[in-house]
Amino acid sequence: MSYATLFFAVLASSVAVGAAARVTEIKIDKVERISEGPQAYEKILGRAFGALDPKDRRNKDITDISLGLGADGMLHYEAKFTLVKPVDMKVSSGFLWHDVPNRGEAASPGGLETDAGDMMLWSGWQGDNAGLTAIPKDRTTGLTHWVALPMARVDGALVTGNVMARIVNQEGKDSKPLIVHRFPVPYPPATLDTTAAVMKTHLRETVRGEVTEGLDIPSSDWAFAKCDANHPFPGRPIDITPGKADLPVQICMKNGFDPKLVYQLVYPATGAYVLGAGMAAFRDVGSFFKYATKDDAGVANPVAGAVRGSAIRGVSQSGNMLRQFIFMGMNEDEKGRKVYDGAWARIAGRRVSINSRFAQPDGTLELYMMGSEGPQWWTEWDDAVRGLPKKSIFTRCEKNGTCPKVFESFGSAEVYALKMTPEWVGTDAKSDIPLPANVRRYYIASTTHGGNNGGFNWQPTTSAQPTCPGNNFGKGTLAENPIAHIEMENVLKVAMRSWVLNNTQPPASRYPTIKDGNLVIASKENIGFPSNIPGIPDTIFSPDNFIFPILDYNWGPQFDHSEASGIPTNLPPPIKSVIPMMAPRVDADGNEIGGVPTVLAMAPLGTYLGWNITAGGFHAGQICNYIGGYVPFAKTKEQRTATRDPRLSLEERYKDHAGYVKVVIEAANKAYAEGYLLGIDRDRLIREARDSQVLR
């Protein structure tokens, strides 16, 4: 029996013919106690089965949905979920967090949520069956989250199409994998015949997408194969059977790989999952646990009747999923009900690439990656620069009253590497886009992606260079930025629950704007970055190196560039224009102005950056993808003048340890008074500053 036949047979046995678009069955695979006492919690692991009607208006915009139907005319899915809840539901807060797994990650319950009696749910949405989203042979086991979706077929045959992949900073004669952000490109080649593919090399790439091409690699000089010292070129051919293929796809080079080159491969692929259906599966799981009492077979919803309010929450890639989820109108279930009352996108300023054929949702906006197409903003706004219609993320949900209350929180790394500021000012960068009343924006200035561990450590705690998170980018030259996000996140955990359940207004939005003069076109001169800070050469501020702009790609006539749906046929896509990027102004120390108050930024020990500098390899001297940097102040005036450092030393600023602690106390009390710091975190930070070695 073929993979597809088996898949449909298993799901059809669990889903009634002609069922509406919803979860029809849940299976509980394991229940375990994870804490004891009056507030004891348990973890329930299981799977949800459901069906999607391709004719339902809520599903009709899913790319290729009509090509993934079973014999009953429905698209069937199976999604792994984890539910964490109080054992005694009488102590429940009535609030449910539905967390979007980042690349299939396992659940991580605990903290303020369990202290408050919240329920927490995770479920699969990324259906590419690769890396951490791979479907295990025994679907009742494992902790990662996946969703089983059908592959697109025409007249029974799997669709094929071109896919692009890149190999960066690799050397040697061993085979190398095709990856996208550390995970496999999820599509095997349709054939092992390399004459059907094209492999080019690049000698240089700027952050603006300007490419210097090298020689093409002849089809005779590479293979889809595994090779090593014991199996030289052409190596051992890989298995390309859809659903069972060797992933990641391995490439073997006759003459080995040259680390000075980028290898760019366009090849015919197969196994195009109907990935957009994963968004609907996530929606249906969230709706089931919020509204249903039992499934069609009579299995009880473990939290039936307990959910008074819910919020979807995602971080980085999964935060981008959340934004795409709302854009696609998925916050309305099959009965027209609002699925989530709240939504919180953390360190996410775009929409994930999920609703086009052969999409790569693991992508991180490196060259030729999707994710910036169409509206990224919450208010209807013109996009004349790209010639796209006036839309917003809320365009669909505003028509039926299903838009959630939204938090978005992010920092400087999202500005410099993840192309965030057009969400604030549009593609023309002429004026601030106003926020709707149901959206709050919190910018945590001068921070790395997701924040770090905080602490009052003047000197970096390790000499190791931080790793750039991108596709084999390498290391950064500067120490990691230590400023944390957790204090602001703790505020928002409390605030979201109160906003949804009690309509208590959250803290006011805080972010730099054009109007207040703190958001400017990104350049060293405009942002006011000081010269001669140790370790920061002026070359990083070159337009070729400094900030990753949105590139307006032409993906071809079968791709909807506003919806980011359909079929991309231009690979690589021509770049029609480069969208101007803005960045926050900085003070005399190089620290950003604007944003929510954070204690370490108000009592600085150095310059905190949302960017770093790539140390070596193909991207040497450019922004180190999305990892932040830190340059400590000199301790004394003599030390700083010896290096011509323009920033005041620690002693010039604070005099001694007591002086520093005094500034920390003032900063912590200010953030607390303005509502951007919880009392428990304020007290902890003051205690940590007193215990620190700063100016001891």
LODO-246397 format. One line per 2 residues: number of its first residue (from 1); for each residue z, y, x of C-alpha. Coordinates in pm, 1 decimal, decimal comma. Layout:
NUM) Z/Y/X | ...
END
This chain:
1) 0,0/0,0/0,0 | -96,1/341,7/141,5
3) 161,4/614,1/212,9 | 37,3/827,1/-75,8
5) 27,8/536,5/-322,9 | 380,7/434,6/-229,9
7) 501,2/796,0/-255,7 | 367,5/842,9/-606,7
9) 484,3/500,1/-721,9 | 843,4/569,3/-614,2
11) 853,4/914,1/-769,9 | 675,4/819,1/-1090,6
13) 942,0/554,5/-1150,7 | 1203,7/829,1/-1148,5
15) 1020,3/1094,4/-1352,0 | 921,6/1071,1/-1716,0
17) 554,7/1116,8/-1792,6 | 488,1/1465,4/-1924,5
19) 828,6/1595,4/-1811,1 | 875,4/1968,7/-1786,5
21) 899,7/2138,1/-1448,0 | 1259,1/2059,7/-1356,5
23) 1495,3/1813,4/-1190,2 | 1492,7/1498,4/-1401,0
25) 1714,8/1273,6/-1190,3 | 1979,8/1302,2/-923,3
27) 2105,9/1018,3/-707,0 | 2445,4/1045,4/-538,6
29) 2425,8/864,0/-203,8 | 2766,1/946,3/-55,4
31) 3088,8/1129,3/-139,5 | 3342,0/1214,0/129,7
33) 3665,8/1414,3/137,5 | 3643,9/1691,3/399,0
35) 3983,7/1858,9/354,6 | 4319,0/1790,7/195,4
37) 4586,4/1985,8/11,7 | 4582,5/2190,0/-310,1
39) 4244,7/2338,7/-206,6 | 4096,2/2002,5/-104,9
41) 3717,8/1988,0/-75,6 | 3463,6/1707,6/-94,8
43) 3104,0/1674,9/19,3 | 2844,7/1507,7/-201,9
45) 2517,8/1397,7/-43,9 | 2229,0/1300,6/-266,6
47) 1869,6/1344,4/-368,9 | 1705,6/1525,8/-658,6
49) 1381,1/1407,7/-821,0 | 1159,8/1632,4/-1025,3
51) 815,2/1719,1/-1150,3 | 605,8/2036,1/-1158,8
53) 352,4/2117,6/-1426,5 | 51,7/2282,4/-1256,0
55) -33,0/2467,6/-1576,9 | 307,1/2635,9/-1606,5
57) 274,5/3003,8/-1514,7 | 575,6/2966,9/-1286,5
59) 392,6/2709,5/-1072,9 | 27,3/2804,5/-1101,2
61) 27,0/3027,2/-791,3 | 128,0/2739,9/-561,0
63) -164,2/2678,4/-327,1 | -327,9/2336,5/-382,0
65) -86,3/2232,0/-657,3 | -376,9/2083,4/-853,7
67) -463,3/1869,2/-549,6 | -123,4/1698,3/-532,1
69) -84,4/1551,2/-882,0 | 23,4/1205,2/-985,0
71) -141,4/992,3/-1254,5 | 57,5/1181,6/-1519,3
73) -92,0/1516,0/-1417,0 | 234,6/1637,2/-1260,9
75) 331,4/1708,5/-900,5 | 636,5/1500,5/-806,2
77) 896,9/1572,4/-541,7 | 1219,5/1436,6/-396,6
79) 1466,9/1672,6/-229,0 | 1772,3/1599,2/-17,5
81) 2082,1/1801,6/-116,1 | 2440,6/1850,3/-3,9
83) 2698,7/1984,7/-247,9 | 3041,5/2098,0/-125,5
85) 3299,5/2163,6/-395,5 | 3673,1/2166,9/-463,6
87) 3802,6/1823,5/-557,9 | 4002,0/1989,1/-834,4
89) 3752,2/2219,6/-1003,7 | 4039,1/2415,7/-1158,3
91) 4075,0/2598,8/-825,3 | 3703,9/2685,9/-811,2
93) 3607,8/3053,2/-798,6 | 3313,1/2985,0/-1027,4
95) 3073,3/3108,2/-757,8 | 2797,8/2890,4/-608,6
97) 2621,2/2966,6/-279,5 | 2283,2/2791,5/-251,9
99) 2207,4/2802,7/119,1 | 1849,2/2766,1/237,8
101) 1848,5/2523,8/534,5 | 1688,9/2667,4/846,1
103) 1430,2/2411,2/955,3 | 1617,2/2133,2/778,0
105) 1958,2/2202,0/935,4 | 2266,5/2015,9/815,0
107) 2532,6/2178,5/597,3 | 2814,2/2373,9/766,6
109) 3084,5/2437,6/505,0 | 3403,9/2629,9/559,8
111) 3548,7/2973,6/622,4 | 3591,3/3246,0/363,1
113) 3389,3/3049,4/108,4 | 3623,4/2752,2/90,4
115) 3926,2/2980,6/116,5 | 3806,3/3149,2/-201,6
117) 3724,4/2826,0/-386,3 | 3346,8/2871,7/-377,4
119) 3099,2/2590,8/-429,3 | 2824,2/2548,3/-168,0
121) 2487,8/2379,5/-204,1 | 2209,7/2304,8/45,7
123) 1875,7/2147,3/-44,1 | 1539,0/2080,5/115,6
125) 1242,7/2315,3/75,7 | 1031,2/2275,7/391,3
127) 808,0/1978,8/319,5 | 605,3/1945,7/640,3
129) 782,1/1621,2/741,8 | 819,4/1716,6/1109,6
131) 1111,7/1786,4/1342,0 | 1438,4/1827,4/1151,9
133) 1247,3/1826,3/822,3 | 1115,1/1474,5/888,5
135) 1182,5/1228,1/605,3 | 1396,6/936,6/731,2
137) 1298,5/576,5/665,3 | 1628,0/531,9/483,1
139) 1636,9/834,9/256,6 | 1998,1/771,0/157,1
141) 2120,6/851,7/508,6 | 2112,6/1149,5/741,0
143) 2253,0/1500,2/720,3 | 1941,4/1715,9/753,3
145) 1756,7/1848,1/449,6 | 1397,6/1764,4/360,7
147) 1171,4/1760,4/58,9 | 908,0/1489,9/4,7
149) 584,1/1643,3/-119,8 | 233,8/1503,3/-170,4
151) -61,9/1587,1/52,5 | -359,2/1770,1/-94,2
153) -648,9/1541,4/-193,8 | -996,9/1588,6/-335,0
155) -1146,8/1285,5/-509,9 | -876,3/1072,3/-354,2
157) -949,9/1179,0/2,3 | -710,4/1392,2/206,3
159) -836,8/1744,4/263,6 | -919,3/1845,0/618,0
161) -941,7/2183,6/784,1 | -899,3/2360,8/1111,5
163) -554,1/2421,4/1259,1 | -466,0/2628,0/1565,7
165) -195,8/2549,9/1821,3 | -101,8/2699,0/2157,8
167) 50,4/2559,8/2476,8 | 241,4/2816,2/2684,0
169) 409,8/2809,1/3027,9 | 338,9/2443,5/3097,2
171) 235,0/2272,5/3420,2 | 175,5/1925,3/3560,4
173) -31,6/1623,9/3460,7 | 205,1/1479,9/3201,5
175) 97,7/1529,1/2840,0 | 236,1/1832,1/2655,8
177) 325,3/1868,3/2287,8 | 176,2/2099,6/2028,1
179) 479,5/2289,6/1903,2 | 563,8/2592,0/1693,9
181) 904,1/2738,5/1781,2 | 1039,3/2419,1/1942,7
183) 925,7/2199,5/1653,1 | 606,9/1994,2/1609,3
185) 293,1/2147,5/1467,8 | 308,1/1926,3/1158,9
187) -60,2/1831,4/1126,6 | -221,9/1541,4/1315,3
189) -588,1/1565,4/1414,0 | -837,0/1422,0/1167,7
191) -1013,6/1254,6/1459,8 | -946,4/1174,7/1825,7
193) -1297,4/1298,0/1907,7 | -1235,1/1613,8/2113,3
195) -1591,4/1737,7/2065,5 | -1483,5/1840,1/1714,6
197) -1223,0/2076,6/1863,2 | -1234,8/2387,2/2083,3
199) -988,9/2457,0/2365,6 | -985,3/2801,4/2521,5
201) -762,8/2958,8/2784,8 | -612,7/3307,6/2805,1
203) -534,6/3486,3/3129,7 | -334,0/3766,5/2969,2
205) -203,2/3880,4/2629,0 | -38,7/4209,7/2539,3
207) 212,1/4250,3/2257,7 | -65,8/4436,7/2072,3
209) -281,0/4122,3/2066,1 | -525,6/4229,1/2338,6
211) -648,4/3913,9/2508,7 | -815,3/3846,5/2842,7
213) -992,8/3513,8/2806,5 | -1031,9/3251,3/3073,4
215) -1265,5/2954,2/3080,7 | -1306,7/2711,4/2794,0
217) -1187,4/2356,6/2867,4 | -1470,1/2102,6/2824,3
219) -1404,8/1834,9/2562,4 | -1438,9/1571,8/2834,4
221) -1142,2/1718,9/3025,3 | -867,4/1670,2/2767,8
223) -754,1/1416,2/2507,2 | -518,9/1367,2/2214,5
225) -308,8/1124,6/2413,7 | 16,4/1055,2/2593,4
227) -9,9/1047,2/2969,0 | 223,9/1039,3/3266,5
229) 227,5/912,6/3623,3 | 192,4/553,5/3502,9
231) -70,3/637,3/3241,2 | -302,5/903,1/3389,6
233) -580,0/1076,0/3201,3 | -714,8/984,2/2951,2
235) -373,3/828,8/2875,2 | -273,9/636,4/2562,6
237) -429,2/763,5/2235,6 | -178,6/887,5/1979,3
239) -141,7/757,4/1622,7 | -300,5/1008,0/1383,3
241) -230,9/823,7/1056,2 | -123,9/1086,9/799,0
243) 241,9/1046,9/707,0 | 305,0/820,1/1006,7
245) 136,0/1012,0/1288,3 | 291,0/1068,2/1630,2
247) 449,8/1412,0/1612,2 | 445,0/1628,7/1805,1
249) 78,2/1576,6/1883,0 | 40,5/1522,2/2258,9
251) -237,0/1672,3/2470,9 | -339,6/1516,3/2803,0
253) -537,7/1724,4/3055,7 | -765,5/1572,1/3317,1
255) -669,0/1832,9/3577,3 | -319,5/1904,3/3450,6
257) -179,9/2224,8/3301,7 | -175,6/2560,3/3481,4
259) 136,4/2769,0/3395,0 | -63,8/3090,2/3448,1
261) -273,8/3008,2/3140,5 | -224,0/2989,9/2766,5
263) -413,8/2695,5/2618,5 | -536,9/2767,6/2267,3
265) -662,9/2474,2/2064,0 | -846,2/2479,2/1730,8
267) -891,3/2130,3/1591,9 | -977,2/1960,9/1259,3
269) -654,5/1838,5/1100,2 | -547,4/1640,5/799,8
271) -224,0/1583,8/606,6 | -196,9/1924,1/435,8
273) 121,3/1897,0/229,5 | 142,3/2111,8/-83,4
275) 411,4/2314,5/89,0 | 449,8/2584,1/-175,3
277) 583,3/2319,0/-412,4 | 892,1/2301,3/-192,3
279) 987,1/2647,1/-318,7 | 974,3/2522,2/-676,8
281) 1178,3/2214,9/-584,4 | 1446,1/2441,2/-436,8
283) 1439,4/2651,4/-754,8 | 1478,5/2345,4/-976,9
285) 1771,8/2210,2/-775,7 | 1947,9/2546,2/-798,2
287) 1882,7/2563,2/-1171,6 | 2007,1/2207,5/-1229,3
289) 2344,5/2261,0/-1064,6 | 2389,1/2597,3/-1233,7
291) 2288,4/2506,6/-1589,3 | 2254,6/2128,5/-1647,8
293) 2529,1/1897,5/-1768,8 | 2350,6/1575,6/-1668,8
295) 2012,7/1439,2/-1568,9 | 1773,0/1247,3/-1794,2
297) 1945,5/917,7/-1711,8 | 2288,6/1052,8/-1799,6
299) 2416,2/1108,5/-1443,1 | 2659,3/1400,6/-1461,5
301) 2611,2/1726,3/-1274,3 | 2923,6/1729,8/-1049,3
303) 2977,0/2103,3/-1114,9 | 2863,5/2114,1/-1477,6
305) 3003,1/2416,2/-1659,1 | 3178,3/2551,2/-1349,2
307) 2915,5/2794,0/-1219,7 | 2969,1/3147,7/-1350,7
309) 2744,6/3305,6/-1090,1 | 2529,5/3198,6/-796,2
311) 2348,9/3340,9/-495,8 | 2073,5/3215,3/-270,9
313) 2139,9/3279,0/97,5 | 1922,4/3234,7/406,1
315) 1936,9/3313,8/777,7 | 1635,0/3401,8/993,2
317) 1355,8/3158,0/893,9 | 1545,0/3061,8/578,8
319) 1606,8/3429,5/501,2 | 1231,4/3480,2/519,4
321) 1199,7/3186,4/278,9 | 1433,0/3367,0/37,4
323) 1212,3/3675,9/37,2 | 899,5/3465,2/-23,5
325) 1085,7/3271,8/-294,4 | 1155,7/3591,3/-489,1
327) 802,9/3723,7/-425,3 | 651,8/3407,2/-576,2
329) 856,0/3459,2/-893,8 | 1063,9/3148,2/-826,3
331) 1389,9/3305,1/-944,5 | 1287,6/3216,2/-1299,6
333) 1329,0/2852,1/-1404,3 | 1116,9/2656,1/-1655,2
335) 1326,6/2791,0/-1944,4 | 1286,4/3152,1/-1837,7
337) 1642,6/3177,7/-1703,3 | 1747,9/3364,7/-1389,8
339) 1827,2/3100,3/-1129,1 | 2025,1/3314,7/-883,3
341) 2226,5/3623,4/-970,7 | 2238,4/3729,7/-606,1
343) 2032,6/3687,7/-290,2 | 2127,1/3753,3/71,3
345) 1861,9/3759,9/343,8 | 2022,6/3765,5/689,0
347) 1828,5/3869,5/1001,6 | 1504,8/3828,5/804,0
349) 1253,7/4107,0/749,5 | 940,8/3924,6/634,6
351) 816,3/3644,6/410,1 | 786,2/3293,2/548,5
353) 440,7/3137,9/577,6 | 462,4/2853,3/325,6
355) 206,3/2896,6/48,7 | -125,2/2852,4/228,5
357) -307,3/2534,4/325,8 | -191,4/2401,1/664,4
359) 84,4/2664,3/678,1 | 327,7/2660,1/969,6
361) 665,7/2769,5/829,2 | 831,2/2725,6/1169,2
363) 628,5/3018,3/1307,1 | 808,4/3324,1/1448,9
365) 531,9/3590,1/1443,2 | 396,8/3523,7/1788,7
367) 26,4/3594,1/1840,1 | -192,8/3457,0/1555,8
369) 105,0/3349,1/1344,0 | 132,6/3435,0/975,2
371) 429,6/3602,5/811,9 | 361,1/3976,1/791,3
373) 87,0/3957,3/528,7 | 129,9/4145,4/201,3
375) 427,6/4348,7/76,1 | 753,6/4310,3/265,7
377) 934,9/4582,1/70,6 | 1143,5/4582,6/-249,5
379) 979,0/4880,6/-422,7 | 617,7/4904,0/-541,7
381) 441,7/5076,7/-252,3 | 90,6/5153,3/-136,9
383) -65,1/4954,6/147,8 | -380,8/5156,7/197,6
385) -373,9/5093,0/573,8 | -453,1/4725,7/511,0
387) -646,6/4788,0/189,8 | -406,2/4575,9/-16,4
389) -286,6/4633,5/-374,4 | 34,3/4817,6/-456,0
391) 305,0/4551,9/-486,2 | 659,9/4463,7/-388,7
393) 870,1/4152,3/-340,4 | 1002,1/4222,5/-691,6
395) 659,6/4255,1/-858,5 | 688,4/3926,1/-1048,1
397) 1059,8/3914,3/-1126,4 | 1065,3/4271,7/-1257,6
399) 827,0/4168,8/-1536,1 | 1075,4/3921,0/-1683,7
401) 1412,9/4057,4/-1575,7 | 1494,6/3782,8/-1325,3
403) 1536,0/3989,6/-1006,3 | 1867,7/3917,6/-830,0
405) 2112,5/4156,1/-669,3 | 2008,8/4164,3/-303,4
407) 2179,4/4206,5/30,8 | 1977,2/4221,7/348,6
409) 2150,5/4243,4/684,3 | 1989,0/4248,2/1024,3
411) 1992,8/4408,5/1364,9 | 1787,6/4549,9/1646,2
413) 1619,6/4225,2/1754,3 | 1441,4/4214,4/1419,4
415) 1303,0/4562,8/1489,1 | 1166,1/4489,1/1833,2
417) 1044,8/4130,6/1804,8 | 1024,1/4040,1/1435,6
419) 828,5/4340,7/1305,6 | 1084,1/4463,7/1053,9
421) 1044,4/4840,8/1018,9 | 730,9/4843,3/797,1
423) 964,2/4696,6/533,2 | 1146,2/5032,7/548,4
425) 851,6/5272,5/574,1 | 534,1/5086,4/474,3
427) 231,6/5027,6/691,4 | 150,1/5398,8/728,8
429) 503,0/5480,9/857,3 | 495,6/5823,9/691,8
431) 804,1/5815,4/468,6 | 1105,8/5604,4/376,2
433) 1051,9/5354,0/95,3 | 1336,5/5402,2/-155,5
435) 1558,1/5104,0/-229,3 | 1602,7/4983,0/-587,5
437) 1951,5/5002,6/-736,6 | 1996,7/4624,7/-701,7
439) 1930,8/4617,1/-324,6 | 2167,3/4700,1/-38,2
441) 2051,5/4718,9/323,1 | 2288,7/4686,2/618,9
443) 2156,9/4750,7/968,3 | 2383,2/4628,4/1249,1
445) 2260,0/4850,4/1529,6 | 2202,6/4745,3/1890,2
447) 2243,4/4373,1/1825,9 | 2069,2/4048,7/1915,1
449) 1922,2/3808,0/1660,0 | 2213,3/3691,5/1446,2
451) 2471,4/3864,7/1661,5 | 2682,0/3700,5/1928,2
453) 3044,1/3602,2/1979,2 | 3188,4/3950,5/2029,2
455) 3490,6/3992,0/2250,6 | 3593,7/4275,0/2480,9
457) 3449,5/4140,1/2803,4 | 3323,2/4419,8/3022,6
459) 3137,8/4194,3/3263,0 | 2911,5/3920,6/3121,5
461) 3104,1/3596,2/3089,5 | 2822,0/3396,6/3249,7
463) 2558,9/3462,3/3511,2 | 2307,8/3240,7/3337,4
465) 2000,5/3414,2/3201,6 | 1964,2/3391,2/2823,1
467) 1677,0/3184,8/2688,2 | 1407,8/3363,4/2490,1
469) 1385,6/3182,5/2152,9 | 1006,5/3176,4/2130,1
471) 754,9/2907,9/2219,6 | 846,2/2837,1/2585,0
473) 886,8/3207,2/2661,3 | 1136,6/3133,8/2937,3
475) 1441,0/3340,0/3036,5 | 1548,9/3701,4/3005,8
477) 1648,8/3924,8/3297,8 | 1947,7/4092,4/3129,0
479) 2278,5/3941,7/3019,8 | 2313,2/3850,3/2651,4
481) 2420,9/4118,2/2407,0 | 2774,6/4025,2/2291,1
483) 2804,5/4231,8/1969,1 | 2882,0/4008,4/1672,1
485) 2753,1/4011,7/1314,4 | 3035,5/3802,2/1174,0
487) 3261,0/4094,3/1078,1 | 2991,8/4252,6/860,4
489) 2895,1/3913,9/724,9 | 3254,9/3852,6/619,8
491) 3249,8/4180,1/427,4 | 2931,8/4075,5/250,5
493) 3059,8/3728,3/162,7 | 3339,0/3891,2/-33,7
495) 3117,2/4168,2/-167,6 | 2842,6/3939,5/-301,7
497) 3087,8/3728,8/-500,1 | 3251,7/4041,4/-644,8
499) 2917,1/4207,1/-722,8 | 2790,2/3900,1/-909,0
501) 3107,4/3794,0/-1088,5 | 3270,6/4132,6/-1153,4
503) 2992,5/4386,6/-1099,8 | 3205,3/4549,9/-828,9
505) 2978,3/4779,1/-630,3 | 2933,4/4670,9/-266,0
507) 2944,2/4905,0/34,1 | 2664,0/5159,8/46,2
509) 2345,1/5080,7/236,7 | 2351,4/5203,0/594,6
511) 2040,3/5210,5/812,7 | 1836,8/5466,3/1012,4
513) 1566,9/5655,3/824,6 | 1281,4/5894,6/883,7
515) 1460,5/6149,2/665,1 | 1773,7/6156,8/880,1
517) 1566,2/6172,6/1199,0 | 1701,9/5846,8/1336,7
519) 1387,9/5635,4/1284,1 | 1087,1/5724,7/1498,6
521) 762,7/5576,0/1628,2 | 870,6/5333,7/1898,6
523) 834,2/5466,5/2252,6 | 1076,8/5549,9/2530,6
525) 1029,8/5921,8/2477,9 | 1063,4/5915,0/2099,2
527) 1375,6/5701,6/2084,2 | 1525,9/5898,8/2374,0
529) 1601,7/5605,0/2600,1 | 1763,8/5722,5/2926,7
531) 1607,1/5651,9/3264,6 | 1766,5/5472,7/3559,5
533) 1985,7/5229,0/3368,6 | 2026,1/4942,0/3617,5
535) 1796,5/4648,9/3551,8 | 1569,1/4831,6/3305,6
537) 1239,5/4937,4/3465,7 | 1014,3/5189,2/3294,6
539) 739,7/4925,2/3282,0 | 911,6/4755,8/2985,8
541) 831,2/5064,2/2777,3 | 456,6/5024,9/2827,5
543) 271,2/4981,0/2494,0 | 152,8/4644,9/2631,7
545) 510,5/4519,3/2665,5 | 763,9/4702,7/2454,6
547) 759,5/4615,0/2083,7 | 579,5/4350,5/1879,2
549) 375,6/4532,1/1612,8 | 237,4/4388,4/1291,5
551) -118,8/4277,1/1355,0 | -348,2/4305,9/1054,1
553) -536,3/3977,2/1075,0 | -849,8/3874,7/889,7
555) -781,3/3513,2/793,3 | -1109,5/3476,8/608,1
557) -1251,4/3508,8/253,8 | -1060,3/3210,9/106,9
559) -722,8/3360,9/198,6 | -541,0/3611,9/-23,8
561) -399,3/3860,3/226,8 | -157,4/4015,4/-22,5
563) -20,6/3687,7/-157,7 | -43,5/3508,2/180,4
565) -190,2/3213,7/-9,0 | -510,4/3013,8/-13,0
567) -703,3/2874,6/281,3 | -726,3/3050,9/619,8
569) -1066,0/2982,7/771,5 | -1077,1/3231,5/1061,1
571) -903,3/3067,7/1358,9 | -810,4/3256,3/1561,1
573) -815,5/3546,3/1315,3 | -976,0/3874,4/1422,1
575) -727,5/4162,2/1448,1 | -846,1/4444,4/1220,9
577) -575,2/4694,1/1315,0 | -235,8/4735,7/1478,6
579) 33,2/4867,5/1243,0 | 253,2/5140,6/1396,9
581) 610,5/5031,2/1456,4 | 921,6/5243,4/1435,7
583) 1261,2/5203,9/1601,5 | 1602,9/5371,2/1583,3
585) 1683,4/5660,4/1814,3 | 1944,0/5597,0/2083,4
587) 2225,9/5801,2/2235,3 | 2279,3/5896,0/2599,2
589) 2392,1/5540,9/2674,2 | 2084,0/5377,2/2520,2
591) 2280,4/5253,5/2217,9 | 2120,9/5292,0/1877,3
593) 2215,6/5566,3/1632,0 | 2256,9/5472,5/1267,0
595) 2360,3/5156,3/1092,5 | 2694,0/5018,1/981,9
597) 2993,5/5095,1/1204,9 | 3080,7/4814,0/1446,3
599) 3384,1/4835,1/1669,6 | 3220,3/4730,9/1996,6
601) 2936,3/4980,2/1946,4 | 3187,5/5261,5/1874,4
603) 3398,4/5161,1/2175,1 | 3116,6/5055,7/2408,2
605) 3153,2/4878,8/2739,8 | 2785,5/4914,2/2821,2
607) 2437,2/4945,7/2675,6 | 2364,4/4698,6/2395,4
609) 2000,3/4617,1/2332,1 | 1810,8/4432,7/2062,6
611) 1559,2/4333,9/2325,9 | 1550,8/4170,3/2666,4
613) 1288,6/4144,2/2940,0 | 1104,0/3818,4/3006,3
615) 1190,3/3711,2/3360,4 | 882,8/3510,1/3454,1
617) 590,5/3300,8/3339,9 | 296,7/3406,5/3127,5
619) 491,2/3680,3/2941,8 | 675,9/3821,0/3242,8
621) 774,3/4185,0/3197,3 | 727,7/4185,3/2819,8
623) 987,8/4185,6/2542,8 | 1172,4/3854,3/2564,9
625) 1091,5/3758,0/2206,9 | 1406,4/3813,4/1997,3
627) 1707,9/3791,1/2225,4 | 1916,2/4100,9/2297,2
629) 2037,0/4234,9/2630,0 | 2346,2/4398,8/2777,7
631) 2397,1/4627,6/3078,3 | 2765,7/4702,1/3148,3
633) 2886,1/5047,1/3246,5 | 3006,2/5102,5/3600,3
635) 3383,0/5093,3/3632,1 | 3418,0/5413,7/3833,6
637) 3227,7/5737,3/3880,5 | 3165,1/5648,7/4244,6
639) 3005,5/5318,4/4150,4 | 2774,1/5471,9/3894,6
641) 2661,6/5760,8/4117,1 | 2581,0/5514,1/4394,4
643) 2321,1/5354,3/4164,9 | 2218,1/5683,4/3994,0
645) 2333,8/5535,3/3662,4 | 2325,6/5821,9/3407,2
647) 2593,5/5665,2/3186,0 | 2957,1/5762,7/3220,3
649) 3176,6/5499,4/3379,6 | 3460,8/5320,1/3200,3
651) 3722,7/5531,4/3376,3 | 3540,5/5854,8/3289,9
653) 3531,4/5750,7/2923,9 | 3866,0/5585,7/2865,5
655) 4077,4/5657,9/3177,8 | 4273,0/5331,9/3154,1
657) 4336,5/5021,9/2940,6 | 4557,4/5208,3/2694,3
659) 4287,1/5470,8/2650,6 | 4032,0/5204,5/2569,3
661) 4260,4/5033,1/2317,9 | 4318,9/5370,7/2149,9
663) 3941,3/5412,7/2095,6 | 3913,8/5056,9/1959,9
665) 4195,9/5123,0/1711,5 | 4024,0/5441,4/1593,4
667) 3691,8/5260,3/1557,7 | 3842,4/4965,5/1370,4
669) 4028,3/5191,1/1129,4 | 3713,6/5393,3/1064,9
671) 3503,2/5082,7/987,1 | 3780,3/4947,7/763,2
673) 3824,1/5277,1/577,0 | 3450,3/5296,7/508,3
675) 3443,0/4940,2/371,7 | 3249,6/4774,8/654,8
677) 3536,9/4572,4/801,8 | 3791,1/4342,7/639,5
679) 4158,1/4395,9/712,8 | 4197,9/4056,0/878,3
681) 3906,9/4129,7/1112,9 | 4035,7/4479,6/1189,1
683) 4372,7/4342,1/1295,9 | 4212,4/4064,5/1500,3
685) 3982,5/4303,6/1687,3 | 4269,0/4536,7/1775,8
687) 4470,6/4241,0/1899,8 | 4178,5/4115,8/2109,9
689) 4128,9/4461,4/2264,5 | 4497,5/4479,7/2359,5
691) 4475,2/4135,0/2519,0 | 4153,1/4214,3/2703,9
693) 4114,2/4288,8/3074,4 | 3925,5/4615,8/3021,6
695) 4053,4/4864,0/3284,2 | 4356,2/4652,4/3365,6
END
